[in-house]
Amino acid sequence: MFNALVVNKDEDSGKTSAAVEQIGLDQLPEGEVTVAVEYSTVNYKDGLCIGPGGGLVRKYPHVPGIDFAGTVETSSDDRYKPGDKVVLTGWRVGEAHWGGYSQKANVRADWLVPLPDGLDSRQAMAVGTAGFTAMLAVMALEDHGLEPGHGPVLVTGAAGGVGSVATAILANLGYEVAGVTGRPETADYLKSLGATQIVAREEINETTKRPLESETWAGCVDAVGGAMLARVLGQMKYGASVAAVGLAGGAGLPATVIPFLLRGVNLLGIDSVMQPYQNRVRAWQRIASDLPMDKLEAMIRPAALSDLPALGADILKGQVKGRVVVDVNA
């Protein structure tokens, strides 16, 4: 028997509750690889799955945790053998399939990625889906021509998980980073990650009737969407790109096509859930080489399985800064 955070649903009231319970291997879903989980983390989707589900959880009882890292215990797939260090993000694990808030997990081999040299399992979960998404965004911007020296790169929602890692990576690569935040108290934190400019959310969160404004940003990693993304599109330099990674400000986009037609601006969609294997490997290798570990360490907030119900509620309220690393064996 081993510990897991189990979410149960009362069929009469429809309410859910989450608590640490003891479960056995025979209760885990089928999978080709059994992993002894060492660390997990907390993302917005985790908050939804710990709570009422947000439409993501198909059936109860359920074990959330969309990310985990650990050591292979058994494998029926030749790609992995006992003792291999692995990391998993995405593939609807923690949503439709039991996830990483457990001391053991059964998953498909196709969903795993070997942990790259230079990262341990704790650091991998300080990165997690948020940092993996941030790296995918930086790679997409670079693939579309972004280089240091082109001008400031804007990061919206900069104090969140994706924004924190994106800021640290971009600064480490030599980019001038402007971080947008609605929490003035996070300014020093963002500067410690390498941001050279702090932009107050209210300065950039209002819609404008002008489809184009002064060319300001050489690139953007946007975790907000909504009116802020619409405003940013009109401020991009000619030929610049925005990597869209989130919708904290809403799913709507009250924009015009003018920035695309007159400035050749690119809007790049970033998906981390179904990302192909080779690009996953590329992104994790870039993380190991381009994310400064001292900056990563400064983002970490440690937690245990028993802390997750409260943390899940906090992240849904936007009250989690940086990266929560969950030691499932604590």
Solvent accessible surface area in square Angstrom, and as a share of the most:
residue,aa,sasa,rsa
1,M,158,0.70
2,F,12,0.05
3,N,49,0.25
4,A,0,0.00
5,L,1,0.00
6,V,6,0.03
7,V,0,0.00
8,N,57,0.29
9,K,81,0.34
10,D,73,0.38
11,E,145,0.65
12,D,145,0.75
13,S,71,0.46
14,G,37,0.35
15,K,150,0.64
16,T,35,0.21
17,S,75,0.48
18,A,24,0.19
19,A,54,0.42
20,V,59,0.34
21,E,68,0.30
22,Q,107,0.48
23,I,4,0.02
24,G,6,0.06
25,L,94,0.47
26,D,136,0.70
27,Q,94,0.42
28,L,18,0.09
29,P,39,0.24
30,E,164,0.73
31,G,33,0.32
32,E,74,0.33
33,V,0,0.00
34,T,19,0.11
35,V,0,0.00
36,A,26,0.20
37,V,2,0.01
38,E,39,0.18
39,Y,48,0.18
40,S,0,0.00
41,T,1,0.00
42,V,2,0.01
43,N,14,0.07
44,Y,122,0.46
45,K,64,0.27
46,D,0,0.00
47,G,1,0.01
48,L,41,0.21
49,C,0,0.00
50,I,10,0.05
51,G,20,0.19
52,P,105,0.66
53,G,1,0.01
54,G,48,0.46
55,G,78,0.75
56,L,34,0.17
57,V,20,0.12
58,R,178,0.65
59,K,160,0.68
60,Y,53,0.20
61,P,68,0.43
62,H,4,0.02
63,V,1,0.00
64,P,0,0.00
65,G,0,0.00
66,I,8,0.04
67,D,0,0.00
68,F,0,0.00
69,A,0,0.00
70,G,0,0.00
71,T,28,0.17
72,V,3,0.02
73,E,66,0.30
74,T,80,0.47
75,S,34,0.22
76,S,98,0.63
77,D,30,0.15
78,D,151,0.78
79,R,140,0.51
80,Y,15,0.06
81,K,132,0.56
82,P,90,0.57
83,G,50,0.48
84,D,33,0.17
85,K,95,0.40
86,V,0,0.00
87,V,1,0.01
88,L,1,0.01
89,T,4,0.02
90,G,7,0.07
91,W,52,0.18
92,R,72,0.26
93,V,0,0.00
94,G,0,0.00
95,E,7,0.03
96,A,36,0.28
97,H,31,0.14
98,W,44,0.16
99,G,2,0.02
100,G,0,0.00
101,Y,0,0.00
102,S,1,0.01
103,Q,39,0.17
104,K,46,0.19
105,A,3,0.02
106,N,24,0.12
107,V,0,0.00
108,R,114,0.41
109,A,1,0.01
110,D,62,0.32
111,W,32,0.11
112,L,0,0.00
113,V,4,0.02
114,P,62,0.39
115,L,23,0.12
116,P,18,0.11
117,D,138,0.72
118,G,65,0.62
119,L,13,0.06
120,D,76,0.39
121,S,10,0.06
122,R,78,0.29
123,Q,37,0.17
124,A,0,0.00
125,M,0,0.00
126,A,0,0.00
127,V,0,0.00
128,G,0,0.00
129,T,22,0.13
130,A,7,0.06
131,G,0,0.00
132,F,0,0.00
133,T,9,0.05
134,A,0,0.00
135,M,0,0.00
136,L,9,0.05
137,A,0,0.00
138,V,0,0.00
139,M,3,0.01
140,A,18,0.14
141,L,1,0.01
142,E,48,0.22
143,D,90,0.47
144,H,96,0.43
145,G,44,0.42
146,L,12,0.06
147,E,101,0.45
148,P,69,0.43
149,G,79,0.76
150,H,87,0.39
151,G,17,0.17
152,P,25,0.16
153,V,0,0.00
154,L,0,0.00
155,V,0,0.00
156,T,0,0.00
157,G,28,0.27
158,A,0,0.00
159,A,3,0.02
160,G,22,0.22
161,G,18,0.18
162,V,28,0.16
163,G,1,0.01
164,S,0,0.00
165,V,0,0.00
166,A,0,0.00
167,T,0,0.00
168,A,1,0.00
169,I,0,0.00
170,L,0,0.00
171,A,27,0.21
172,N,78,0.40
173,L,50,0.25
174,G,51,0.49
175,Y,12,0.05
176,E,85,0.38
177,V,0,0.00
178,A,0,0.00
179,G,0,0.00
180,V,1,0.01
181,T,11,0.06
182,G,29,0.28
183,R,63,0.23
184,P,111,0.70
185,E,132,0.59
186,T,4,0.02
187,A,22,0.17
188,D,112,0.58
189,Y,25,0.09
190,L,0,0.00
191,K,112,0.48
192,S,60,0.39
193,L,1,0.01
194,G,23,0.23
195,A,6,0.05
196,T,95,0.55
197,Q,78,0.35
198,I,53,0.27
199,V,10,0.06
200,A,33,0.26
201,R,113,0.41
202,E,121,0.54
203,E,114,0.51
204,I,4,0.02
205,N,60,0.31
206,E,116,0.52
207,T,84,0.49
208,T,50,0.29
209,K,206,0.87
210,R,145,0.53
211,P,61,0.38
212,L,45,0.22
213,E,25,0.11
214,S,89,0.57
215,E,87,0.39
216,T,48,0.28
217,W,13,0.05
218,A,8,0.07
219,G,0,0.00
220,C,0,0.00
221,V,1,0.01
222,D,0,0.00
223,A,20,0.15
224,V,19,0.11
225,G,5,0.05
226,G,5,0.05
227,A,30,0.23
228,M,3,0.01
229,L,12,0.06
230,A,15,0.11
231,R,39,0.14
232,V,0,0.00
233,L,0,0.00
234,G,4,0.04
235,Q,21,0.09
236,M,0,0.00
237,K,64,0.27
238,Y,155,0.59
239,G,31,0.30
240,A,10,0.07
241,S,5,0.03
242,V,0,0.00
243,A,0,0.00
244,A,25,0.19
245,V,28,0.16
246,G,32,0.30
247,L,114,0.57
248,A,94,0.73
249,G,46,0.45
250,G,31,0.30
251,A,88,0.68
252,G,49,0.47
253,L,75,0.38
254,P,78,0.49
255,A,41,0.32
256,T,70,0.41
257,V,89,0.51
258,I,53,0.27
259,P,4,0.02
260,F,66,0.28
261,L,125,0.62
262,L,113,0.56
263,R,28,0.10
264,G,33,0.32
265,V,6,0.04
266,N,49,0.25
267,L,66,0.33
268,L,22,0.11
269,G,72,0.69
270,I,31,0.16
271,D,69,0.36
272,S,12,0.08
273,V,30,0.17
274,M,112,0.50
275,Q,25,0.11
276,P,86,0.54
277,Y,89,0.34
278,Q,135,0.60
279,N,43,0.22
280,R,3,0.01
281,V,33,0.19
282,R,92,0.34
283,A,0,0.00
284,W,3,0.01
285,Q,108,0.48
286,R,54,0.20
287,I,0,0.00
288,A,27,0.21
289,S,81,0.52
290,D,20,0.10
291,L,4,0.02
292,P,28,0.18
293,M,56,0.25
294,D,100,0.52
295,K,55,0.23
296,L,1,0.01
297,E,85,0.38
298,A,66,0.51
299,M,6,0.02
300,I,27,0.13
301,R,104,0.38
302,P,110,0.69
303,A,12,0.09
304,A,21,0.16
305,L,9,0.05
306,S,84,0.54
307,D,62,0.32
308,L,0,0.00
309,P,51,0.32
310,A,67,0.52
311,L,7,0.03
312,G,1,0.01
313,A,45,0.35
314,D,37,0.19
315,I,28,0.14
316,L,58,0.29
317,K,135,0.57
318,G,47,0.46
319,Q,107,0.47
320,V,15,0.08
321,K,93,0.39
322,G,4,0.04
323,R,6,0.02
324,V,1,0.00
325,V,5,0.03
326,V,0,0.00
327,D,45,0.23
328,V,1,0.01
329,N,82,0.42
330,A,93,0.72
